[in-house]
Amino acid sequence: MLLCGPTTEASAQQVQRGLIQSPVLTIDSDRLFENSDFGRETVKEFEALGAALAAENRRIEEALATEERELTELRPTLPPAEFRVLADAFDEKVQETRRTQDAKGRDLNADLEERRVIFLNAAVPILEQLMREAGAAMVLEQRSVFISSNAVDVTGIAIERLNLVLDTSDFLPDEN
């Protein structure tokens, strides 16, 4: 009993001070990103960009629906060959618009993923410092671990430290 008491108390003090001693640490990279100031700022920005793209898509859909109705109304007044030319041009316009809008969505997702990579690269020195402090040999992604003690999860500590050293604007790609 004497051996268990001080060890448990020392472990509790280490965890409170953020000085976990373990050869293996875990991190929840999604939570690290989403709960950091950088991640929250990025998510907020990309939600706004996504909403703007969705609104643009709705406007385009409405305009195309109107154009399709007008084309349908013209059909009885035009010779079939002339209508076919207009219909084919409209179909090509719809397909090109879809390709363009889909590309915008893919670009937005790629930009978000690029931000996550920038963030995780910036987090490496902090995670390395936590590893040194803990005497750890590795940091594992929490989702890849079947079972572990929450005591080895350093996500919260990493978020606190990242928020202290990361200025969102320092890690954003230049818009030029």
RODO-117213 format. One line per 3 residues: their letters; for each residue x, y, z of C-alpha. Coordinates in steps of 0.001 Angstrom, whole numbers, always signed. Layout:
<sites>
A	X,Y,Z | ...
</sites>
This chain:
<sites>
MLL	+0,+0,+0 | +2829,+2387,+723 | +4189,+1848,-2775
CGP	+850,+2500,-4482 | -15,+5708,-2645 | +2879,+7971,-3683
TTE	+2958,+6586,-7243 | -726,+7314,-7775 | -383,+10760,-6221
ASA	+2709,+11515,-8309 | +911,+10397,-11469 | -2027,+12650,-10654
QQV	+337,+15598,-10147 | +2117,+14850,-13431 | -1171,+14789,-15332
QRG	-2317,+18042,-13682 | +913,+19783,-14698 | +774,+18252,-18178
LIQ	+3880,+16168,-17480 | +2476,+12761,-18323 | +5164,+10086,-18166
SPV	+4452,+7387,-20713 | +6358,+5751,-23579 | +3265,+6173,-25783
LTI	+956,+9176,-26087 | -2272,+9515,-28043 | -3740,+12442,-29912
DSD	-7121,+12998,-31532 | -6037,+14928,-34630 | -9602,+15914,-35542
RLF	-10228,+17341,-32078 | -6790,+18962,-32112 | -7677,+20812,-35311
ENS	-11338,+21569,-34620 | -10835,+22792,-31035 | -7768,+24916,-31714
DFG	-8161,+28607,-32465 | -6678,+27982,-35914 | -9086,+25130,-36602
RET	-12146,+27010,-35378 | -11190,+29999,-37536 | -10620,+27745,-40533
VKE	-13883,+25827,-40054 | -15801,+29100,-39700 | -14212,+30475,-42868
FEA	-14853,+27331,-44894 | -18431,+27006,-43677 | -19019,+30550,-44973
LGA	-17325,+29714,-48277 | -19374,+26513,-48555 | -22599,+28411,-47837
ALA	-21703,+30994,-50489 | -21030,+28219,-53018 | -24339,+26526,-52146
AEN	-26182,+29850,-52612 | -24430,+30361,-55943 | -25456,+26844,-57008
RRI	-29092,+27557,-56104 | -29049,+30797,-58136 | -27560,+28981,-61117
EEA	-30117,+26170,-60823 | -32974,+28690,-60785 | -31569,+30505,-63827
LAT	-31137,+27237,-65715 | -34653,+26096,-64793 | -36023,+29392,-66126
EER	-33994,+29034,-69310 | -35220,+25446,-69730 | -38865,+26537,-69368
ELT	-38338,+29258,-71966 | -36726,+26764,-74306 | -39620,+24328,-73793
ELR	-42103,+27113,-74609 | -40209,+27829,-77856 | -40307,+24221,-78995
PTL	-43713,+24341,-80749 | -42742,+27522,-82604 | -39449,+26259,-84068
PPA	-38553,+23708,-86713 | -37252,+20494,-85075 | -33701,+20918,-86389
EFR	-33461,+24489,-85099 | -34885,+23454,-81714 | -32394,+20548,-81542
VLA	-29483,+23009,-81974 | -30825,+25181,-79125 | -31522,+22159,-76911
DAF	-28044,+20731,-77506 | -26465,+24108,-76708 | -28505,+24278,-73500
DEK	-27490,+20737,-72516 | -23823,+21616,-73087 | -24253,+24767,-70989
VQE	-25783,+22713,-68139 | -22963,+20138,-68312 | -20269,+22830,-68353
TRR	-21927,+24625,-65437 | -22004,+21363,-63455 | -18338,+20715,-64178
TQD	-17435,+24258,-63119 | -19441,+24135,-59897 | -18206,+20642,-59038
AKG	-14632,+21861,-59544 | -15292,+24762,-57174 | -16509,+22295,-54544
RDL	-13471,+20057,-55030 | -11160,+23074,-54836 | -12814,+24193,-51618
NAD	-12344,+20722,-50097 | -8725,+20616,-51288 | -8064,+24036,-49753
LEE	-9536,+22878,-46436 | -7392,+19749,-46515 | -4343,+21902,-47296
RRV	-5108,+24009,-44212 | -5314,+20850,-42092 | -1917,+19736,-43399
IFL	-416,+23180,-42700 | -1846,+23026,-39188 | -620,+19504,-38479
NAA	+2849,+20392,-39778 | +2872,+23401,-37460 | +1781,+21129,-34587
VPI	+4727,+18743,-35001 | +7194,+20769,-32863 | +4627,+21013,-30066
LEQ	+3924,+17292,-30195 | +7654,+16578,-30247 | +8088,+18743,-27141
LMR	+5261,+16863,-25404 | +6948,+13592,-26331 | +10235,+14750,-24786
EAG	+8484,+15929,-21629 | +6646,+12621,-21286 | +9630,+10479,-22195
AAM	+7509,+9070,-25018 | +8812,+7315,-28080 | +5676,+7862,-30153
VLE	+2350,+9613,-30482 | -472,+7490,-31886 | -3706,+8635,-33458
QRS	-6363,+7924,-30850 | -8749,+6382,-33399 | -6096,+3773,-34219
VFI	-5806,+2617,-30611 | -8153,-110,-29468 | -7961,+755,-25762
SSN	-5830,+3113,-23708 | -5830,+5205,-20598 | -7125,+8742,-21045
AVD	-4035,+9799,-19107 | -1909,+9366,-22240 | -4176,+11554,-24400
VTG	-2324,+14842,-24849 | -4831,+16461,-27214 | -6010,+19059,-24695
IAI	-2494,+20048,-23697 | -1458,+20262,-27354 | -4451,+22507,-28146
ERL	-3540,+24860,-25294 | +66,+25093,-26432 | -829,+25492,-30101
NLV	-3208,+28320,-29265 | -370,+30094,-27478 | +2089,+29902,-30354
LDT	+48,+29779,-33566 | -1216,+32950,-35129 | -3768,+31899,-37725
SDF	-2538,+34432,-40265 | +1027,+33065,-40068 | -30,+29740,-41556
LPD	-2544,+30767,-44180 | -1518,+30602,-47833 | -984,+33956,-49511
EN	-4009,+34922,-51570 | -1803,+36596,-54195
</sites>
